[in-house]
């Protein structure tokens, strides 16, 4: 059902875990399944220096969060804000149609983390 890249990110998730003293935190829940995703970012000079995630969700959600962290690490906040849910699914090489909603959590949580950071500064 999943391609190799999705399986790789699911089985070896990158940047997973909690972050101490993050610059911003974003959390979203998926209405369809009740799963939750949390993204922590560390921002310096408008750049995402570090990013971590915690996901209570399915394999597609874990793979989406993992690939998203790789996509935006080192990017400016504007570049990260421009990443869409479709970009995440595309970066994963596609997801089964029934699992597309799972990838929506990743970019949404990231955008919330950026908004949280902007609200703090
Ligand atoms: Fe809940 Fe995928 S089934 S995020």
Backbone and ligand atoms as CSV (ligand in chain L), in Angstrom:
chain,resi,resn,atom,element,x,y,z
A,1,UNK,N,N,0.827,-1.206,0.000
A,1,UNK,CA,C,0.000,0.000,0.000
A,1,UNK,C,C,0.870,1.270,0.000
A,2,UNK,N,N,1.967,1.253,0.773
A,2,UNK,CA,C,2.849,2.423,0.810
A,2,UNK,C,C,4.084,2.212,-0.063
A,3,UNK,N,N,4.592,3.303,-0.651
A,3,UNK,CA,C,5.831,3.158,-1.425
A,3,UNK,C,C,7.040,3.079,-0.472
A,4,UNK,N,N,8.223,2.870,-1.072
A,4,UNK,CA,C,9.412,2.632,-0.254
A,4,UNK,C,C,9.804,3.838,0.607
A,5,UNK,N,N,9.648,5.017,0.031
A,5,UNK,CA,C,10.046,6.226,0.768
A,5,UNK,C,C,9.150,6.419,1.994
A,6,UNK,N,N,7.861,6.179,1.814
A,6,UNK,CA,C,6.930,6.306,2.944
A,6,UNK,C,C,7.306,5.295,4.020
A,7,UNK,N,N,7.566,4.069,3.595
A,7,UNK,CA,C,7.917,3.025,4.564
A,7,UNK,C,C,9.205,3.376,5.300
A,8,UNK,N,N,10.178,3.925,4.564
A,8,UNK,CA,C,11.449,4.286,5.177
A,8,UNK,C,C,11.233,5.340,6.265
A,9,UNK,N,N,10.458,6.375,5.937
A,9,UNK,CA,C,10.234,7.440,6.923
A,9,UNK,C,C,9.383,6.952,8.089
A,10,UNK,N,N,8.513,5.991,7.805
A,10,UNK,CA,C,7.686,5.436,8.883
A,10,UNK,C,C,8.541,4.582,9.824
A,11,UNK,N,N,9.422,3.787,9.228
A,11,UNK,CA,C,10.216,2.867,10.044
A,11,UNK,C,C,11.428,3.543,10.687
A,12,UNK,N,N,11.946,4.577,10.048
A,12,UNK,CA,C,13.103,5.317,10.598
A,12,UNK,C,C,12.784,6.810,10.607
A,13,UNK,N,N,11.834,7.211,11.415
A,13,UNK,CA,C,11.447,8.629,11.381
A,13,UNK,C,C,12.592,9.554,11.775
A,14,UNK,N,N,12.745,10.649,11.011
A,14,UNK,CA,C,13.799,11.640,11.290
A,14,UNK,C,C,13.239,12.709,12.230
A,15,UNK,N,N,14.117,13.202,13.077
A,15,UNK,CA,C,13.777,14.351,13.935
A,15,UNK,C,C,12.555,14.110,14.819
A,16,UNK,N,N,12.445,12.902,15.328
A,16,UNK,CA,C,11.308,12.613,16.195
A,16,UNK,C,C,11.690,12.903,17.641
A,17,UNK,N,N,10.748,13.388,18.411
A,17,UNK,CA,C,10.999,13.630,19.830
A,17,UNK,C,C,10.552,15.009,20.254
A,18,UNK,N,N,10.774,15.282,21.529
A,18,UNK,CA,C,10.363,16.561,22.072
A,18,UNK,C,C,11.546,17.527,22.024
A,19,UNK,N,N,11.297,18.831,22.114
A,19,UNK,CA,C,12.380,19.816,22.088
A,19,UNK,C,C,12.295,20.680,23.334
A,20,UNK,N,N,13.458,20.910,23.938
A,20,UNK,CA,C,13.477,21.792,25.101
A,20,UNK,C,C,13.534,23.237,24.648
A,21,UNK,N,N,12.766,24.081,25.271
A,21,UNK,CA,C,12.723,25.510,24.957
A,21,UNK,C,C,12.551,25.805,23.471
A,22,UNK,N,N,11.504,25.298,22.848
A,22,UNK,CA,C,11.301,25.597,21.434
A,22,UNK,C,C,10.918,27.062,21.231
A,23,UNK,N,N,11.168,27.568,20.018
A,23,UNK,CA,C,10.761,28.939,19.698
A,23,UNK,C,C,9.258,28.977,19.405
A,24,UNK,N,N,8.727,27.844,18.944
A,24,UNK,CA,C,7.295,27.776,18.628
A,24,UNK,C,C,6.826,26.332,18.619
A,25,UNK,N,N,5.552,26.141,18.949
A,25,UNK,CA,C,4.967,24.799,18.966
A,25,UNK,C,C,3.627,24.848,18.234
A,26,UNK,N,N,3.390,23.857,17.409
A,26,UNK,CA,C,2.099,23.776,16.706
A,26,UNK,C,C,1.505,22.400,16.909
A,27,UNK,N,N,0.224,22.371,17.210
A,27,UNK,CA,C,-0.431,21.074,17.413
A,27,UNK,C,C,-1.742,21.057,16.649
A,28,UNK,N,N,-1.970,19.974,15.933
A,28,UNK,CA,C,-3.253,19.834,15.240
A,28,UNK,C,C,-3.780,18.410,15.431
A,29,UNK,N,N,-5.078,18.318,15.376
A,29,UNK,CA,C,-5.728,17.016,15.461
A,29,UNK,C,C,-6.433,16.744,14.149
A,30,UNK,N,N,-6.514,15.484,13.803
A,30,UNK,CA,C,-7.219,15.101,12.582
A,30,UNK,C,C,-8.654,14.723,12.937
A,31,UNK,N,N,-9.591,15.478,12.404
A,31,UNK,CA,C,-11.006,15.262,12.713
A,31,UNK,C,C,-11.466,13.860,12.314
A,32,UNK,N,N,-10.874,13.350,11.230
A,32,UNK,CA,C,-11.366,12.079,10.697
A,32,UNK,C,C,-11.021,10.892,11.573
A,33,UNK,N,N,-9.821,10.930,12.183
A,33,UNK,CA,C,-9.380,9.728,12.898
A,33,UNK,C,C,-9.004,10.007,14.346
A,34,UNK,N,N,-8.940,11.276,14.730
A,34,UNK,CA,C,-8.595,11.594,16.116
A,34,UNK,C,C,-7.101,11.617,16.380
A,35,UNK,N,N,-6.293,11.451,15.331
A,35,UNK,CA,C,-4.851,11.455,15.528
A,35,UNK,C,C,-4.342,12.881,15.763
A,36,UNK,N,N,-3.161,12.947,16.399
A,36,UNK,CA,C,-2.621,14.252,16.811
A,36,UNK,C,C,-1.177,14.390,16.360
A,37,UNK,N,N,-0.817,15.598,15.929
A,37,UNK,CA,C,0.565,15.855,15.554
A,37,UNK,C,C,1.050,17.143,16.211
A,38,UNK,N,N,2.273,17.094,16.704
A,38,UNK,CA,C,2.851,18.253,17.374
A,38,UNK,C,C,4.206,18.521,16.741
A,39,UNK,N,N,4.455,19.771,16.382
A,39,UNK,CA,C,5.734,20.163,15.783
A,39,UNK,C,C,6.385,21.240,16.647
A,40,UNK,N,N,7.674,21.065,16.896
A,40,UNK,CA,C,8.458,22.046,17.663
A,40,UNK,C,C,9.498,22.648,16.729
A,41,UNK,N,N,9.647,23.967,16.764
A,41,UNK,CA,C,10.685,24.591,15.938
A,41,UNK,C,C,11.597,25.473,16.784
A,42,UNK,N,N,12.868,25.515,16.355
A,42,UNK,CA,C,13.841,26.433,16.950
A,42,UNK,C,C,14.216,27.400,15.843
A,43,UNK,N,N,13.970,28.681,16.079
A,43,UNK,CA,C,14.201,29.684,15.041
A,43,UNK,C,C,15.349,30.605,15.441
A,44,UNK,N,N,16.254,30.835,14.495
A,44,UNK,CA,C,17.343,31.806,14.693
A,44,UNK,C,C,17.505,32.578,13.404
A,45,UNK,N,N,17.553,33.900,13.501
A,45,UNK,CA,C,17.717,34.763,12.322
A,45,UNK,C,C,16.731,34.393,11.210
A,46,UNK,N,N,15.505,34.167,11.591
A,46,UNK,CA,C,14.427,33.887,10.629
A,46,UNK,C,C,14.558,32.515,9.936
A,47,UNK,N,N,15.482,31.689,10.439
A,47,UNK,CA,C,15.720,30.367,9.837
A,47,UNK,C,C,15.283,29.278,10.814
A,48,UNK,N,N,14.693,28.226,10.285
A,48,UNK,CA,C,14.358,27.070,11.138
A,48,UNK,C,C,15.643,26.261,11.337
A,49,UNK,N,N,16.250,26.475,12.504
A,49,UNK,CA,C,17.532,25.827,12.797
A,49,UNK,C,C,17.336,24.380,13.200
A,50,UNK,N,N,16.217,24.122,13.884
A,50,UNK,CA,C,15.951,22.753,14.325
A,50,UNK,C,C,14.443,22.535,14.347
A,51,UNK,N,N,14.056,21.292,14.151
A,51,UNK,CA,C,12.627,20.960,14.138
A,51,UNK,C,C,12.464,19.534,14.615
A,52,UNK,N,N,11.461,19.321,15.452
A,52,UNK,CA,C,11.176,17.967,15.941
A,52,UNK,C,C,9.663,17.754,15.922
A,53,UNK,N,N,9.277,16.499,15.917
A,53,UNK,CA,C,7.834,16.232,15.928
A,53,UNK,C,C,7.494,15.055,16.825
A,54,UNK,N,N,6.257,15.094,17.288
A,54,UNK,CA,C,5.664,13.955,17.987
A,54,UNK,C,C,4.334,13.692,17.303
A,55,UNK,N,N,4.094,12.469,16.932
A,55,UNK,CA,C,2.839,12.149,16.255
A,55,UNK,C,C,2.185,10.945,16.909
A,56,UNK,N,N,0.948,11.145,17.263
A,56,UNK,CA,C,0.139,10.031,17.725
A,56,UNK,C,C,-0.781,9.726,16.563
A,57,UNK,N,N,-0.292,8.875,15.673
A,57,UNK,CA,C,-1.086,8.667,14.464
A,57,UNK,C,C,-0.611,7.486,13.658
A,58,UNK,N,N,-1.135,7.379,12.467
A,58,UNK,CA,C,-0.870,6.224,11.611
A,58,UNK,C,C,0.491,6.355,10.912
A,59,UNK,N,N,0.857,5.348,10.170
A,59,UNK,CA,C,2.136,5.333,9.473
A,59,UNK,C,C,2.278,6.482,8.502
A,60,UNK,N,N,1.212,6.814,7.802
A,60,UNK,CA,C,1.273,7.910,6.829
A,60,UNK,C,C,1.507,9.240,7.539
A,61,UNK,N,N,0.917,9.405,8.709
A,61,UNK,CA,C,1.094,10.652,9.466
A,61,UNK,C,C,2.534,10.757,9.967
A,62,UNK,N,N,3.077,9.642,10.429
A,62,UNK,CA,C,4.461,9.642,10.917
A,62,UNK,C,C,5.422,9.935,9.756
A,63,UNK,N,N,5.217,9.279,8.625
A,63,UNK,CA,C,6.079,9.505,7.458
A,63,UNK,C,C,5.960,10.949,6.984
A,64,UNK,N,N,4.765,11.508,7.012
A,64,UNK,CA,C,4.563,12.900,6.566
A,64,UNK,C,C,5.304,13.861,7.470
A,65,UNK,N,N,5.207,13.652,8.785
A,65,UNK,CA,C,5.906,14.561,9.707
A,65,UNK,C,C,7.400,14.445,9.517
A,66,UNK,N,N,7.868,13.215,9.371
A,66,UNK,CA,C,9.302,12.986,9.235
A,66,UNK,C,C,9.850,13.679,7.987
A,67,UNK,N,N,9.189,13.487,6.858
A,67,UNK,CA,C,9.703,14.082,5.616
A,67,UNK,C,C,9.584,15.604,5.669
A,68,UNK,N,N,8.541,16.092,6.328
A,68,UNK,CA,C,8.374,17.542,6.440
A,68,UNK,C,C,9.549,18.162,7.203
A,69,UNK,N,N,9.987,17.508,8.260
A,69,UNK,CA,C,11.103,18.084,9.035
A,69,UNK,C,C,12.345,18.209,8.151
A,70,UNK,N,N,12.550,17.233,7.281
A,70,UNK,CA,C,13.713,17.309,6.376
A,70,UNK,C,C,13.530,18.406,5.336
A,71,UNK,N,N,12.277,18.604,4.929
A,71,UNK,CA,C,12.004,19.610,3.884
A,71,UNK,C,C,12.273,21.031,4.368
A,72,UNK,N,N,11.992,21.310,5.638
A,72,UNK,CA,C,12.035,22.716,6.072
A,72,UNK,C,C,13.214,23.080,6.972
A,73,UNK,N,N,13.972,22.105,7.406
A,73,UNK,CA,C,15.132,22.425,8.248
A,73,UNK,C,C,16.105,23.277,7.439
A,74,UNK,N,N,16.475,24.429,7.983
A,74,UNK,CA,C,17.398,25.318,7.272
A,74,UNK,C,C,16.691,26.312,6.364
A,75,UNK,N,N,15.379,26.208,6.273
A,75,UNK,CA,C,14.616,27.131,5.416
A,75,UNK,C,C,14.225,28.381,6.205
A,76,UNK,N,N,13.910,29.455,5.483
A,76,UNK,CA,C,13.396,30.647,6.153
A,76,UNK,C,C,11.943,30.382,6.561
A,77,UNK,N,N,11.447,31.221,7.459
A,77,UNK,CA,C,10.064,31.037,7.904
A,77,UNK,C,C,9.103,31.213,6.732
A,78,UNK,N,N,9.413,32.129,5.829
A,78,UNK,CA,C,8.537,32.359,4.679
A,78,UNK,C,C,8.511,31.123,3.780
A,79,UNK,N,N,9.684,30.534,3.554
A,79,UNK,CA,C,9.748,29.325,2.713
A,79,UNK,C,C,8.980,28.183,3.378
A,80,UNK,N,N,9.141,28.064,4.693
A,80,UNK,CA,C,8.458,26.979,5.412
A,80,UNK,C,C,6.950,27.194,5.408
A,81,UNK,N,N,6.554,28.453,5.504
A,81,UNK,CA,C,5.121,28.768,5.519
A,81,UNK,C,C,4.485,28.424,4.173
A,82,UNK,N,N,5.296,28.474,3.113
A,82,UNK,CA,C,4.763,28.227,1.767
A,82,UNK,C,C,4.623,26.731,1.453
A,83,UNK,N,N,5.161,25.877,2.331
A,83,UNK,CA,C,5.048,24.425,2.090
A,83,UNK,C,C,3.600,24.000,2.328
A,84,UNK,N,N,3.036,23.310,1.363
A,84,UNK,CA,C,1.625,22.901,1.475
A,84,UNK,C,C,1.523,21.413,1.799
A,85,UNK,N,N,0.328,21.025,2.148
A,85,UNK,CA,C,0.063,19.605,2.404
A,85,UNK,C,C,0.359,18.783,1.151
A,86,UNK,N,N,0.035,19.334,0.000
A,86,UNK,CA,C,0.300,18.620,-1.261
A,86,UNK,C,C,1.797,18.434,-1.476
A,87,UNK,N,N,2.582,19.457,-1.092
A,87,UNK,CA,C,4.047,19.343,-1.243
A,87,UNK,C,C,4.567,18.172,-0.426
A,88,UNK,N,N,4.014,18.004,0.769
A,88,UNK,CA,C,4.468,16.922,1.658
A,88,UNK,C,C,4.157,15.562,1.031
A,89,UNK,N,N,2.930,15.407,0.553
A,89,UNK,CA,C,2.531,14.129,-0.065
A,89,UNK,C,C,3.383,13.864,-1.305
A,90,UNK,N,N,3.663,14.942,-2.053
A,90,UNK,CA,C,4.464,14.809,-3.268
A,90,UNK,C,C,5.897,14.393,-2.930
A,91,UNK,N,N,6.448,15.012,-1.900
A,91,UNK,CA,C,7.817,14.684,-1.471
A,91,UNK,C,C,7.929,13.213,-1.065
A,92,UNK,N,N,6.843,12.686,-0.563
A,92,UNK,CA,C,6.830,11.268,-0.165
A,92,UNK,C,C,6.647,10.346,-1.365
A,93,UNK,N,N,6.452,10.947,-2.539
A,93,UNK,CA,C,6.237,10.131,-3.734
A,93,UNK,C,C,4.802,9.635,-3.823
A,94,UNK,N,N,3.921,10.320,-3.101
A,94,UNK,CA,C,2.497,9.981,-3.162
A,94,UNK,C,C,2.072,9.099,-2.006
A,95,UNK,N,N,0.788,9.221,-1.691
A,95,UNK,CA,C,0.188,8.394,-0.635
A,95,UNK,C,C,-1.075,7.759,-1.207
A,96,UNK,N,N,-1.495,6.633,-0.666
A,96,UNK,CA,C,-2.760,6.062,-1.138
A,96,UNK,C,C,-3.882,7.077,-0.912
A,97,UNK,N,N,-4.850,7.180,-1.822
A,97,UNK,CA,C,-5.911,8.188,-1.710
A,97,UNK,C,C,-6.575,8.223,-0.330
A,98,UNK,N,N,-6.789,7.068,0.247
A,98,UNK,CA,C,-7.468,7.027,1.551
A,98,UNK,C,C,-6.589,7.584,2.662
A,99,UNK,N,N,-5.302,7.771,2.363
A,99,UNK,CA,C,-4.364,8.240,3.389
A,99,UNK,C,C,-3.905,9.671,3.153
A,100,UNK,N,N,-4.433,10.305,2.129
A,100,UNK,CA,C,-4.003,11.672,1.827
A,100,UNK,C,C,-4.311,12.622,2.976
A,101,UNK,N,N,-5.420,12.399,3.647
A,101,UNK,CA,C,-5.784,13.313,4.739
A,101,UNK,C,C,-4.747,13.273,5.865
A,102,UNK,N,N,-4.031,12.169,5.975
A,102,UNK,CA,C,-3.034,12.032,7.045
A,102,UNK,C,C,-1.882,13.016,6.844
A,103,UNK,N,N,-1.537,13.273,5.569
A,103,UNK,CA,C,-0.419,14.174,5.307
A,103,UNK,C,C,-0.811,15.619,5.603
A,104,UNK,N,N,-2.100,15.885,5.700
A,104,UNK,CA,C,-2.532,17.259,5.962
A,104,UNK,C,C,-2.075,17.763,7.325
A,105,UNK,N,N,-1.897,16.837,8.246
A,105,UNK,CA,C,-1.508,17.236,9.602
A,105,UNK,C,C,-0.149,17.929,9.615
A,106,UNK,N,N,0.760,17.431,8.804
A,106,UNK,CA,C,2.149,17.868,8.910
A,106,UNK,C,C,2.308,19.361,8.620
A,107,UNK,N,N,1.887,19.796,7.442
A,107,UNK,CA,C,2.070,21.208,7.089
A,107,UNK,C,C,1.225,22.091,8.005
A,108,UNK,N,N,0.040,21.637,8.371
A,108,UNK,CA,C,-0.814,22.442,9.257
A,108,UNK,C,C,-0.135,22.665,10.608
A,109,UNK,N,N,0.460,21.607,11.151
A,109,UNK,CA,C,1.125,21.734,12.458
A,109,UNK,C,C,2.336,22.659,12.347
A,110,UNK,N,N,3.063,22.553,11.236
A,110,UNK,CA,C,4.221,23.428,11.027
A,110,UNK,C,C,3.774,24.888,10.972
A,111,UNK,N,N,2.731,25.157,10.197
A,111,UNK,CA,C,2.262,26.540,10.066
A,111,UNK,C,C,1.824,27.092,11.431
A,112,UNK,N,N,1.198,26.237,12.230
A,112,UNK,CA,C,0.781,26.686,13.568
A,112,UNK,C,C,1.992,26.988,14.444
A,113,UNK,N,N,3.038,26.172,14.308
A,113,UNK,CA,C,4.258,26.403,15.102
A,113,UNK,C,C,4.879,27.744,14.711
A,114,UNK,N,N,4.878,28.051,13.416
A,114,UNK,CA,C,5.437,29.328,12.949
A,114,UNK,C,C,4.584,30.478,13.473
A,115,UNK,N,N,3.286,30.320,13.427
A,115,UNK,CA,C,2.391,31.368,13.944
A,115,UNK,C,C,2.599,31.554,15.446
A,116,UNK,N,N,2.811,30.442,16.141
A,116,UNK,CA,C,3.062,30.511,17.581
A,116,UNK,C,C,4.340,31.323,17.829
A,117,UNK,N,N,5.375,31.025,17.057
A,117,UNK,CA,C,6.642,31.759,17.196
A,117,UNK,C,C,6.425,33.245,16.917
A,118,UNK,N,N,5.709,33.551,15.839
A,118,UNK,CA,C,5.488,34.953,15.469
A,118,UNK,C,C,4.671,35.684,16.542
A,119,UNK,N,N,3.753,34.941,17.176
A,119,UNK,CA,C,2.960,35.532,18.241
A,119,UNK,C,C,3.792,35.834,19.477
A,120,UNK,N,N,4.848,35.068,19.672
A,120,UNK,CA,C,5.700,35.265,20.856
A,120,UNK,C,C,6.680,36.416,20.677
A,121,UNK,N,N,7.019,36.714,19.400
A,121,UNK,CA,C,8.088,37.705,19.197
A,121,UNK,C,C,7.525,39.069,18.821
L,1,LIG,FE1,FE,-5.133,9.281,11.379
L,1,LIG,FE2,FE,-3.714,8.768,9.293
L,1,LIG,S1,S,-5.417,7.646,10.002
L,1,LIG,S2,S,-3.540,10.441,10.582
